[in-house]
């Protein structure tokens, strides 16, 4: 059984039953040729093929074939890291002698060699003794002279060794098959030296050679030394040495495909992944269309399998299985294309935006890929395009397929596709990004919700409601909200409501995460059948909400319209909302008793509590509260206006600024406190130009002072009976936050 840590080594097969590419018959034919050579003769067989084609596999099968023939001895000769030709020749002769059980050296030469080694050892002793015992220096000198004499006696010339091995081979009845593999991995000097050796020894009796190498690589290396230079000269030299040049048989496409699929099955099994019949069909179709033409060697199949062994286990359940296989296929078989996609994945995921009346633009991904695809042959480029478009439909329109709009994004996200922007990065980082929430974690959260274990659920949610993760958690749960079990929906809604304090609430032009969370809670409550059970769940949500303003935020999304034709979008009826609002007001009054003003400039939703209180009990009650607050602490007047001002972002800054107080905001304030009453409080407790106030955009002024004067200007216009409007059109105004002061985006039912 293959574990997730068992990779496919680049190990050639050694047994016939492992042969998936039909190489055994080819190896058998080579064995037949070698055995059939006449006595005392030899032959040089060249086995040509590119790296990864399976040359070593054929050599292993050849050894297995000859293993049972007592008349044949197979020996591998390794010429690696032999720097000089003398050592190479001596090593080769020794290999041949060992193969036939003979010795190249005489009895005397072996005795001399041992004496030489002993002399060298004794000299270490005499040198040390000579430091304190002078006569030992004489002994050391004699040993040195003896060592030189012994060394001279042991230096048998190569010619002598050659004659000896030829004689030994001629008298032996054994046929020696010398196998030399990976010759194409030698450096140029080593290659030259090795072929000099082979050329000098091809006439040895009963010796056959099988040389495995990439003939193009070796021809270039040899051509630089012999002939006129270049690959052609090298091939001419090889033709004089290699008597039987054999090209490794081309592996049948279906055999390589079968081997590759076997590796895929092993990787899937190790990761504990099982594809459905539909997924298998989808993958095979895309593989055959976009990958098969690039699968040419067994090594490529193994490398692809190893890529899957590494990439699949960390993301089990977190990616689309078919897409993950195909992305790894892109990496293994089109590495140059993969790098373009990996470095620019935002340009490939998602869809192209369409603007009314705008000139059609080519997808950015197409532009990025074009330089790479131009370097490939047309059929290969077409195959790469087919693979890319199966992964990234965004490019389909440019490559002749139909286009895709934004309506496809939810489906791709649900299917965890690589073309979904929120999932794409996972495929290229081998992990779930730190600011994302694993799908397995979402499943665990829903499981706890189904069990009704609110305490455990909140503990599980806590790590995911902080920072950027909060938005991703809300998005993922929102995508599943229509399938959540009613009991789980209630438990989850209450738990989220109680954790709203942790949800980021920074002012943003585009994202309002608390509002998104409140919408999710409202939609979850819709999973509970209408009636008292849903109302009870809604009350529990409002009671659990922390901070308190989030309770008001939830309430405003529980009923979003009064239009009869859209009542299905409301979670509660008008009467039910009134009942729930009374529950919220009880909490509001507790806060008021604790001294809370119920508004804050830095929390725009806080003033929503005042509006809900006003709807429940009327403006007079809220106004009485505000007058007490402003009288006790006049600075609260400025803070109140700041909490209602718009927020603006300039083109050259990402930091929001306090915007202006507009006429429509004056109307919202009037729902809470009579603006005439508030104007009297401003004149009594604040300083500024209130006799002839102006509505000015003065960036240099203190925002509080500016808002006080703008407020008084708007009130003055109302008192004088004129149309209440601001002077916003007199100057260039920066982009303004739509949800001004947490009030303008109030649904129709709040008016």
N, C-alpha and C positions, 0 to 999 in steps of 0.2 A: 504493500500500500504506500502511495506517495504522500508524504507530509507536505505542509505548506512551506517547509524550509528545505525540501529536497529538490535541488535544481538539476537540470539536464546538463551534465558535463559534456564537453566536446570530445567525449570518449567514443572512438570507433567501435563497432560491434566486433565481437570475437567468436560468436557461435552462429552456425548456419540458420538456426531457428529464429534468430533476431533479424535476419535479412528481410527488409520490407521493400527493397528496391531492385531485387533480382540480380544482385551482384555475385552470388555464389557460383552461378554457371560460368561467368567470365573468369573468376579466379580458378575454377576447375580446368578451364582450357589452358590457362597459363601454366598450371602444374603439369598438365599433359606434355606441353612443349618442353619443359625443363627436364622431365624424366626421360623423354624420348631422345635426348641428345646422345650421339655416339660416345663410346668410352674414350676417355682422355681428351675430350673436347669440351668446350664451354660456349656460352652465349650470353649476350647482354640484351636484356629486355627493358625498354623504357615505358613506364606507366605515366602517361601525361594527363593532367587535369588541373583545374583551378583550385585554389584553396577552398576547402569545405565541400569539394565534390565527392569525397569518399575514397580517396586513394588508400589511406591507411586501413580502411575497412577491407578493401580488396586484399591488401597484404596480410591482414589477420586471417581472412578466409583461406588464403593461399597456404599459410603456415598450418592451419587446421587440416587442410587437404593432405599435406606432405608429412604430417606428424606420424602417421602409421607406416610410412615407408622406411624400413631399416637401412636402406641403401642411400638415403638422402639425409643430410644434416643442414638445417637452416640456421643461419647466424645473422644477427643484425649488427651492422657496423655503424658506429656513431662518430662522425668526424668533427664533432663540436669542439670549439675552443682549442683546436690544435694549431699552434701558431707557425710551425715550420714543417716543411715537407719531410725531413728526416724522421721526425717523431710520427708523422702520419703513416709513412711507409712501414716503420717498425711496428706500430700498433696494428696495422692491417695484416702484416705477416703473422703476428702473434695470434690474431683472431682466427686465421686459417689453420695455424698449427693446433690451437686449442680445439677447433672443430673436429679434427681427425684424431685427437688424442695424442699428439706428438709434441716434442720440444724442439725449439730452434737452436738452443745453446747446447754446447758439449759439456761433458762432465767437468773438464778442466775450467771452462769458462764460468760454470756455476760456482766452483770452489773459489776461483779468483774473485768473483763478484762478492761472495760472502766475506772473504778476507778483506776486501776493500771497505766494506761496511763496518767490519770490526775495527779496522785501522782508524777509520773516521771517529768511531766511538771512543777508542782509547786516547786519541789525541786531546779530547776534552779533559781527560784526567791528567795527562802529562803537562798540559799548559798550566793547570792550577798548581801542580807540584813544582813546576819550574819557578814559581814565584818565591818559594821558600827553600827549594832543594835544587841547586844548580845542575847536578848530574841529570836531572830529569829533562833538561833542555836538549841534551844529546839524544835521549830516547825519543823525544818529540821529533827531532830532525830525521832520525832513522825511519819513524813511522810515516812521516810526510813523504820521504823518498819511496817507501814501499807502496804507499797509496798511489803515487803517480805511476809506478810500474804496474800495479794491479789494474788501475784505470785504463792504461794503455793496452793491457792484455785483454780487457773486457770489451774494447771498442771494435766490435766486428763490423766490417764494412757492409753497406747495404747490398753490394753485389754478392757478397758471400751469403747473406741471409736469403736473398732472392733465389740463389742456386739451391740452397738447402730446402726452401719451402716447395720449390718446383719438384725436387727429387722426392720429398715426402708425399706430395700430392699424387705424383705418378705411381708410387708404390702402394698408396692407399686405394682401396676399392670404394671408398665413400665419395658420393657426389656432394659438393658443398654449394648451397644456394646462399649467396650473400645479398641481404636485403638492406638497402640504404634509402631511408625515408626523409622527407622534408628537406631535400637538397636545396629547394628554392628559398629556404630560410637562412642559408649560409650567407656570409658577406661575400663580396666579390673575390677577395683574396682566397678565402676558404674554398669557394667554388672552383676557382682556377686550379688550386692544388689538388682537390679531390679528383677532378677529371684527368689531370696528369697521371695520378695514381691508377685510375681505371684503365686509361689508355695503355699504360705500361704493363698491366697485369691481365689483359684480356686473353692472352695465350696460355694462362695457367691451366694445366690439365684438370678436368673434372670440376671446374669452378664455373658456376653460372651467376649472373648478376641480375637483380631486379631493382631498378632505380625509379623512384617515385618523385615527381616534381612537376611544377608548372613550367612547361617548355618555353613559354613566352618570357618568363622572368629569367630563367637560366640562360636562354639564348642571348638575351641582352647583356647579362653579366659576362658570359664567355666572349661575346663579340667584341667587347672593349679590349680584350687581350690578344685575340687571334684574328687572323684574316684582315679584312678591310675595315673592321669595326661595325658595330650595329647588330641588330637582331638577325639579319640575313646571314652574316658571317658566322654568328654563333650557331645557327641552325646547320650550316654546312659542316661545322666542326662536330656537332652532335651526330650527324649522319655517318661520320667516320667511326664513331664509337658504338652507338646504339644500333644493334642489328635488327631488333624487332620493336619498332616504335608502336605503342598501343595507346589509343585515345580512350580514356575512361568512358564507358557507355553512358549516353545521356539517360538520366533517370526519367522514366515515363511520368508525364504530368500527373496522371491519376495516382501513381505511387507516391510522389512527393506530397500531393494533396492529402492522401490517406495518412502519411506520416505526420504531416502538420496537424491534421484533425486529431490524431492520436495524442499529440503533445497538448493540444488544447483541452481535450477530455481529461488528461492527467492534471493539468493546472486547475481546471474547474473543480475536479474531485478533491484536490488538496485544499481548495478554498471553501469547500462545502457548498458549492453552487450547482444547482441543477436547472438547466434551461427547459422551458416548455417547448412543445412541438412547434408552436408558432415562432418562438424566439430562435430556434434552430434554423427554421426555414428563412427567417429574416437575415440571420448572420451569414448563412451559406450563400444566399443570393448576393449579398454585398461583397463577400469574400471573393467569389468567383468573378464578379464584375470588376472589382477594383484591386485585388491583391494577387490572384493566382498567376498572372503573367509575370510577376516579379519573384515568384518562388522557383528558384532554379537549382538549389543545392540542399542536401539534408542539414547542413550546418545552419542555414537560414531558418529552417523549421525548428531546430533546437533553440536557436537564439530567440525566436518568437515565443516559444514555450517558456523560456526562462524569464522573458519580460513579463509574461502573464503570471508566473509564479511569484514574482516580486510585487506586481501592481494590484492583483485582485484581492488578496486577503485583507489589507487594511481598509478596503472600501466596500466590503460585503454589505449589501443592503443600502448603500449610500450613493450608488450610481446605477445607471441603466446597464444591465448586463451585456446586452448586444453592443451598445455604444462603447462600453469599456473595452471589449474585445477588439472592436474596429479601430479605436484610438491607438491601442497598442500595436495593431497591425500597421497603422500609419507610421508609427515610430520605428518599427522594425524594417519595413519594406520601402518607405519613402522618408528617410530621415531628414532630407533637405526640406521637404514639404512640412514635415512635423515641426521643425524648428520655427518656421514662419508662423504656423498656427499657434504654437506654444507661446511665442513671444508677443503675439497680437490677438489673443483669444477673444478679446472684446469685439474685434472687428469681424469675427466669424459667428459668434453666438448671437441670439436675438433675431430681430427682423429689421428690415430697412424702413425707416420712417418715411411716410408719404405726406407731402405737403400739397395742398390744393393749388393748382396752377403753377407749381414749381417744375422746373425742367428735370426730367428723369436723370438720376445719377447712378453710376455703376457702384455696386457694393465695394466697400473699401477692401474687403478680403480678396476680391478678384484682382484688384490693383496690386496688392501685396504679393500674391502668388504668381503673377504673370512672369516676372524675371526668372523665377525658378522653373516654371513649366516650359519656358522657351528653351531651356538647356536640355530638355528631354525629348526623345523621339515621340512622334505624334501618338502612336498607340499607347505608349507609357504615360504620356501626359493625359490622354483621354481616360485611362484607367484611374489615374490619380484624381481627376475631376469627379469621376463616378463615385469614388470612395469619399471624397470631401463633401459632395452634395448629399450623400446618404447620411452623413453626420451633421452637416450644417445646411439645412434647407434655405437659409438666408441667401446662399449663393445660387440656388436653383434657377432663379429667373435669368441670371447672367449666362448660365450654361444650358439654356434651352428648356428648363423645367418651369413649372408654374410658380408664381410668387406666393409668399406667405405674409399675412398681416398679423397685427398684434393679438387678434383673437386666438392665435395658436399658442401664445406664450403660456397660458395656464395649463394647457394640455401637456406641453413639453416639460413644464415644471413638475406636474403630477407624475410624469413618466421618468423623471430624473435624467432627462436627456442632456447630452453634452451641449446641445444648441440652446438650452435654457440658461440665460446669463447667470443665475444664482447657483447653477450646478457646474458650469463649465470649468471653473478653476480647479475643482476637485480632481479632474482627470489628468491634470498636468502637475499637481503637487503631491499626489499619492496620499492625500489626507484630506480631512474636512478642515477648511480654514478656521482659524481661531475665532473669528467673528461670526461664524456660522453655527448652526445647531444640527448635529447629526440626526438623520431621519430615524435611526434606531432609538435616539433619546426621545424624539417625539412619540414614537410608538410606546415607549416605557411610560411616558407622561399620560397618554391616553389610557393605558392599562390600569394605572393607579386611579385615574378618574372613574373608570368603570367599576372599580372595587369600592368607590365611595370613601376612600381613605383621604380626607382633606388634609390632615396634618402631614402625612407622607408626601402628598402631592405638592404642597407648598414647599417642602424641603427640596423636592426634585426640581421645582421651577426656579428657585432662588438663583442658581448660577447662571440662568439663561435670561433673566429679565434686566440685566445690567448692560450698559454700553450698547454696541452695535448688535449684540446678540438678541436684544429685546425685539428689534424690528424683524429679524429673521424668524424668531419664534412666533410672533404674531402673524407674519405672512404664512408660515407653514400651517399653523392651526386654522387660519382663515380658509386656506385651501381645502381643509378637511371638515369644516364646520357643518356642512350639510349631511355628513354621514355619521356624526357623533351620536352615540347612544344618549337618550334623554337623561338618564341618571348621571352619566359621565358629563354631559353638557352642564348640568346644574353644579356639580362638584367643581368642575374646571372654571366656570364663570365666577363662582364665589372665591376660589383660590386666587385667580388673577386679580380680582377686585381688591383683595387684601394685600397684594404686592405692588400696587400701582406706584407707591412711593419710590420704588427702585427704577421704574421705567424712565429713561431719559426724557427730559422735558425742556430741552434747550430751544430757544426761538429759532425757527427754521422757515425758509421761504416755501419749501416743498413738503416737508415731512412733519406730521403731527402724530407722534407715536402714542401719546395718551388717547387721542381721539380714535386712532386705529384700534387700540385695545378696547375702548368702550364700544366701538362698533362690533368687534368680535364677540364681546360679552352679550350684547343685545341679540346677535344672530344665534349664539349658543342657546339663549333662553327660548328662541323660536323653535328649538327642537323639542321643547316640552309642550305637550298638548295644551291648547288654550283652556283657561279656566282658573280655578283657585290654586291649582298646583303651580302654574306658571307665575301667578301673582305672588305666591308665597316665595318662590325662588327669586323673583325680582326684589322683594323686600329684603331677603337675606343678602343679596348682592349689595344693595344700598347700605345696609347696616355694617357690612364687612369692609366697605371701601375705605382705604387709607392711601393718601390723605383724603380729607372730607370733600374737597372740591372734585375729586374723581367720582364721587357719588353723583354730583350734579352733572358731570360729563356723561356718565352712563345714562342718567335719566333723559338727557336731551336726545340720545340716540335710540331710546326705546319707543319713541313716536316721532316720526320724521315728516309726516305729511297729513293734511286733512282732506286731501282729494279722495273722493269715494272710490275712484277707479284704481287707486294705489294703496288701498288699505292692507293688502297682504304684506307690504313692506314694513308695516308697523308691528312692533312686538306686543304692544298693549293698546287697548282702546282708550278713548279720552277719559272715561270714568275710571279706568284702572290706573291711568297716569295720575289722576287727581289723588287717588288713594295712596299711591307710592310716594307722591310728592309730600304728603302729610308726614310720612315716615321720615323723609329727609329733613323736613322742617324741624322736627323734634331734635335731631342732631345739631341742626344749625343753631337753635336756641341755646343748647348746652354750650356751644362754642362762644356765642355772644356773651353768655354769663361768665365765661372764663376771660373775657376782655378782648376777644378777637374782633378786628374791624371788618373782616370778611372781604378784604381786597388786598392786593399786593402787586406793586409794579413789576416785580420779577417773576410772578406766577400769573399769567394772563387768565387762567381758568378760575382763579379764586373768586372773582367777582360774579361768576355764574351762580354762586350760592345766594347772592343778593337777589338775583333775578328770579330764582326759584321761590325764594321767600316772598317776594313781591307778588308772584302769581298766586301763591297759596293764600296770603293774608292781606294783600293790597299794599299800595305804595306808602300809605300813611305809617304803617308799622315800620317799614324799612327806613323811611325818611326820619322817623323819630330816633332810630338807632344811629343813623349817620350823623344827625345833628349833635347827638351826645358825643360821638367820637370826635367830630371836628371842633366842638367847643372845648372839650377836654384837652385836645392836642391839635392845634391849628395846622401843624405841619402835615397832618394826615390829609388835608384838602389837596395839597400838591400831589401827594402820593396817590390819592384817588384819581386825579386827572391823568397822572402818568400811567395808571393801570388801564385807562381807557384809550390812551393814544395809540395810534398805529405804529407799526414797526417798519423801518425801511432799510434796504440794503443798497449801497452804492455800487457802481460797476468796479471800483478799484478797492473794495474792502469786503471781506467776508463777515465782518463784525456788524451785527444789527445796531441800528441807532433809533433813538426815540423820534417818531414821526410827528405829524401834526394832529391837531384836534379839529375834526371836520364837522360839518353840519349834521350828518347822519349820526355821528357819535353823540352829539348834543341831544338828539332824540332818545337815544338809548339811556343816557344819564337821566333824562326826564322821567323815565319809567321807574327810577329808584328814588329820586328826590326832585322836588320841584326846582327847576334851574333858577327861578327867581329867588327862592330861599337860599340856594347855594351861592348865588351871586352876592346876596347880602352878607353871607359868612365870609366870602372872599374879601369884600370891601372892609369888613370889620377886622379881620385877622391877618390879611396878607398885604404885601406891598407891591406896587407896580403902577403902570399907567392905565388906570381904570376909568378915568374921566373921558378920555378920547382914545379908547383902545383900538389897536390895529391888528389885523390878521397878517402876520409877516412870517416868512421863512428866514430865520436868522440863525445860521449854523453856529455862529460865535456866541450866542446867548446861552445862558443856563436853560436846559430843557423845561424845568419847572416854571421859571419865570415866563418863558415863551408860551407855555400851555395856559397859564393863568390869564395872560392878556388875550390869547385866542378865544378862550372860553368867554371872557367878558365881552369881547367883540361880537361873538355869535349871540349872546344873550341880549346885548344892546340892540342888535338888529331885530330880534324877536319883539322886544319891548316897544320898539318904534313902529312895529307893524309891517316892516318890510319883509321881503323874501329872505328867509334864513339860509344863507349859502356862504361857503368859505371862499377864500381868494386863491384856492389851489391852482386855478388856471393861469395865474399871473406869473408863475415861475415854473421852471423845469422841476418835476417831482420825481424822486427815485422810485424804483419798484416798491410797492407797498404790500405788506402782509395782508392777505385776504381776510384772515380771521383777526380783525382788529379788536384788541382788548378782550378776546374770547367772546365777543358778542355778535358780530356781524354774520357769522356762519350759523346762527341759531336757526333751526328748522322752522317751517311755517307755523307749527303748533305753538311756538313760543311767543308769537306776536300778540 
